[in-house]
Amino acid sequence: MDNLLAWQYIAIGILFVWSGFVRSGLGFGGAVLSLPFLLLVHNDALVFLPIIAVHLLIFSSWIAWRNQKSRPHGQEGTIDWQYLGASLRVMIIPKLIGVFGLLTLPTAWMTSLIFAIVAFYAVGYIRNRPFQSRSRAVDNTFLALGGYISGASLIGAPLIVAVYAGRVAKESLRDTLFVLWFILVLIKCAAFVWAGVDFQLIHHLWLLPCATLGHVLGSRFHRKLVTAETPVFFRVLGSVLLVVSLFGLVKAWW
């Protein structure tokens, strides 16, 4: 990321503020809602993916540590460890398959399928009639698919969130997702190290403060969102999922 123009560095900094805000505010979307714009500034995904991954590891650890430290003795935290463990058992093998590229599926068709499913979930949340499958097999299928895609690329998160939102209490959703992302991204980072990808460590010196600013602003937004009425929470969540889905569908076929 050396030898860029001044406007490119400014744009990248602003987009990392946005990335931190979205990630902290909703618990997902920091990559999905910022990477397409980052690629308009500098069209090389492998420049930005390691930076985004390191930021996610840092801030997810921060959230988990702060949650544990501020929890009164005997009070349950805001991480649903039971569902987290159950879902990880479903996702871990597809995740590894995706990371190491052992199975190749047509990108455009797979992308369209994922975002169509997410859009279906999103409309239900916006209408305050969230779809919840009564079949564990359906949920596990979506989780496995999301795990595979998150290993192969960055678009699996919305599908995983769509399932999690119906199974995890809204007060625990963001923090539970942060722990999940930490585990999944740690696997991705190991693959980056194995492949010899440059982590752009020198640029963390100025991009990490940008992401931190967005994280602080997003945390304030999240507190207001969680204290809002449940339909408001799900409408916001559904609206973001729908925007991501439509954007993903257009990008897949444009």
C-alpha positions in Angstrom: 0.0 0.0 0.0 3.0 2.3 -0.5 3.2 5.0 -3.1 -0.5 5.9 -3.2 -1.8 9.4 -3.7 -2.8 11.6 -0.8 -6.5 11.4 -1.6 -6.3 7.6 -1.6 -4.8 7.6 2.0 -7.5 10.0 3.2 -10.2 7.9 1.6 -8.8 4.7 3.1 -8.7 6.2 6.5 -12.3 7.4 6.3 -13.4 3.9 5.2 -11.6 2.3 8.1 -13.5 4.6 10.5 -16.7 3.4 8.7 -15.6 -0.2 9.0 -15.0 0.1 12.8 -18.4 1.8 13.3 -20.3 -0.9 11.4 -18.4 -3.7 13.1 -18.9 -2.3 16.6 -22.5 -1.1 16.1 -23.9 -4.3 14.7 -21.3 -7.0 15.3 -20.8 -7.7 11.6 -20.4 -6.0 8.3 -17.1 -4.3 8.9 -15.6 -6.1 5.9 -18.7 -6.6 3.7 -19.7 -2.9 3.9 -16.3 -1.4 3.5 -14.2 -3.7 1.2 -16.1 -2.9 -2.0 -15.4 0.8 -1.4 -11.8 0.2 -0.5 -11.3 -1.7 -3.8 -12.5 1.4 -5.6 -9.6 3.3 -4.0 -7.0 0.6 -4.5 -8.0 -2.6 -6.4 -6.2 -5.2 -4.4 -8.2 -7.2 -1.9 -5.1 -8.9 -0.4 -3.8 -5.5 0.7 -6.9 -4.8 2.9 -8.0 -8.3 4.0 -5.1 -8.8 6.5 -5.6 -5.4 8.0 -9.3 -5.9 8.4 -8.6 -9.3 9.9 -6.1 -8.0 12.5 -8.5 -5.2 13.5 -11.3 -7.7 14.0 -9.1 -9.8 16.2 -8.1 -6.8 18.3 -11.6 -5.4 18.8 -13.3 -8.7 19.4 -10.8 -9.4 22.1 -11.3 -6.0 23.6 -15.1 -6.5 23.7 -14.8 -9.9 25.3 -12.3 -8.7 27.9 -14.4 -5.6 28.8 -17.5 -7.8 29.0 -15.8 -10.2 31.4 -14.3 -7.4 33.5 -17.5 -5.4 33.9 -19.7 -8.3 34.7 -20.9 -8.4 38.4 -20.1 -11.6 40.2 -22.7 -14.2 39.5 -24.3 -12.3 36.6 -24.4 -13.9 33.2 -22.4 -12.2 30.5 -23.5 -11.2 27.1 -22.0 -14.1 25.2 -24.2 -17.1 24.4 -21.5 -19.7 24.9 -23.9 -22.6 24.5 -25.1 -21.7 21.0 -21.6 -20.5 20.0 -20.2 -23.9 20.7 -23.0 -25.7 19.0 -22.7 -23.6 15.8 -19.0 -23.9 15.7 -19.2 -27.6 15.6 -21.3 -27.2 12.5 -19.1 -24.5 10.8 -15.6 -25.6 11.5 -15.1 -28.3 8.8 -16.8 -26.2 6.0 -14.7 -23.3 7.2 -11.4 -25.2 6.8 -12.6 -26.5 3.4 -13.2 -23.0 2.3 -9.9 -21.6 3.6 -7.8 -24.2 1.8 -9.9 -24.2 -1.3 -10.5 -27.9 -1.3 -13.9 -27.4 -3.0 -14.5 -24.9 -5.7 -18.1 -23.7 -6.4 -19.2 -21.2 -9.1 -18.8 -17.9 -7.4 -21.6 -16.0 -9.0 -24.2 -18.7 -8.3 -23.1 -19.3 -4.8 -23.1 -15.6 -4.0 -26.6 -15.2 -5.4 -27.9 -18.1 -3.4 -26.4 -16.7 -0.2 -27.7 -13.2 -0.6 -31.1 -14.4 -1.7 -31.4 -16.3 1.5 -30.2 -13.4 3.6 -32.6 -11.0 1.8 -35.5 -13.4 2.7 -34.5 -13.3 6.3 -34.0 -9.5 6.2 -37.5 -8.8 4.8 -39.0 -10.8 7.7 -37.0 -8.7 10.3 -38.1 -5.5 8.7 -41.8 -6.6 8.8 -41.3 -7.7 12.4 -42.1 -11.2 11.3 -38.7 -12.9 11.5 -38.4 -16.2 9.8 -37.2 -18.9 12.2 -36.9 -22.4 10.8 -38.2 -25.1 13.1 -35.7 -27.5 11.7 -32.3 -27.7 13.1 -31.2 -29.2 9.8 -32.1 -26.0 7.9 -30.2 -23.9 10.4 -27.2 -26.2 10.3 -27.2 -26.1 6.5 -27.1 -22.3 6.4 -24.4 -22.2 9.1 -22.3 -24.8 7.2 -22.7 -22.8 4.0 -21.8 -19.5 5.8 -18.8 -21.2 7.3 -17.5 -22.4 3.9 -18.0 -19.0 2.3 -16.4 -17.1 5.2 -13.4 -19.4 4.7 -13.3 -18.9 0.9 -14.1 -15.2 1.0 -15.8 -12.5 3.1 -19.5 -12.8 2.3 -20.4 -15.6 4.7 -21.1 -13.4 7.7 -24.6 -12.1 6.7 -25.9 -15.7 6.3 -24.5 -16.7 9.7 -26.0 -13.5 11.3 -29.4 -14.3 9.8 -29.4 -17.6 11.6 -27.9 -16.3 14.8 -30.4 -13.4 15.1 -33.2 -16.0 15.4 -31.4 -18.1 18.0 -29.5 -15.6 20.2 -31.0 -12.9 22.4 -30.5 -9.4 21.0 -28.5 -8.3 24.1 -26.1 -11.1 23.4 -26.0 -11.1 19.6 -23.2 -8.7 19.0 -20.8 -10.0 21.6 -21.4 -13.6 20.7 -20.7 -12.8 17.0 -17.5 -11.0 18.0 -16.2 -14.2 19.7 -17.3 -16.2 16.7 -15.5 -13.9 14.3 -12.4 -14.0 16.4 -12.2 -17.8 16.0 -13.0 -17.8 12.3 -10.7 -14.9 11.5 -7.9 -16.5 13.5 -8.1 -19.5 11.1 -8.1 -17.1 8.2 -5.0 -15.3 9.5 -3.2 -18.6 9.9 -3.9 -19.3 6.2 -2.5 -15.8 5.3 0.7 -16.5 7.3 1.0 -19.9 5.6 0.6 -18.3 2.2 3.1 -15.5 2.9 0.6 -12.7 2.6 1.9 -9.2 3.6 0.0 -8.0 6.7 0.9 -4.3 6.0 2.0 -3.9 9.6 3.5 -0.4 9.1 0.1 0.9 8.0 -1.6 -0.4 11.2 0.1 2.6 12.9 -2.4 5.0 11.4 -5.3 2.8 10.3 -5.8 1.3 13.8 -6.6 4.7 15.3 -9.1 5.2 12.5 -10.8 1.9 13.2 -10.7 2.7 16.9 -12.6 6.0 16.4 -15.2 4.1 14.4 -15.4 1.4 17.1 -16.1 4.0 19.8 -18.8 5.7 17.8 -20.3 2.3 16.9 -20.3 1.2 20.5 -22.5 4.2 21.4 -24.8 3.4 18.6 -25.1 -0.2 19.7 -26.0 0.8 23.2 -28.9 2.9 21.9 -29.9 0.2 19.5 -30.1 -2.5 22.2 -32.1 -0.3 24.5 -34.6 0.4 21.8 -37.8 -1.7 21.4 -37.2 -5.2 20.0 -39.0 -4.4 16.6 -36.7 -1.4 16.1 -33.7 -3.5 16.7 -34.7 -6.1 14.2 -35.8 -3.5 11.6 -32.4 -1.9 11.7 -30.7 -5.3 11.6 -33.0 -6.4 8.7 -32.4 -3.2 6.8 -28.7 -3.6 6.9 -28.9 -7.2 5.9 -31.2 -6.3 3.0 -28.8 -3.5 1.8 -25.9 -6.0 2.0 -27.8 -8.6 0.1 -28.9 -6.3 -2.7 -25.4 -4.9 -3.0 -24.0 -8.4 -3.1 -26.4 -9.6 -5.8 -25.7 -6.6 -8.0 -21.9 -7.0 -7.6 -22.1 -10.7 -8.4 -23.7 -10.1 -11.8 -22.6 -6.6 -12.8 
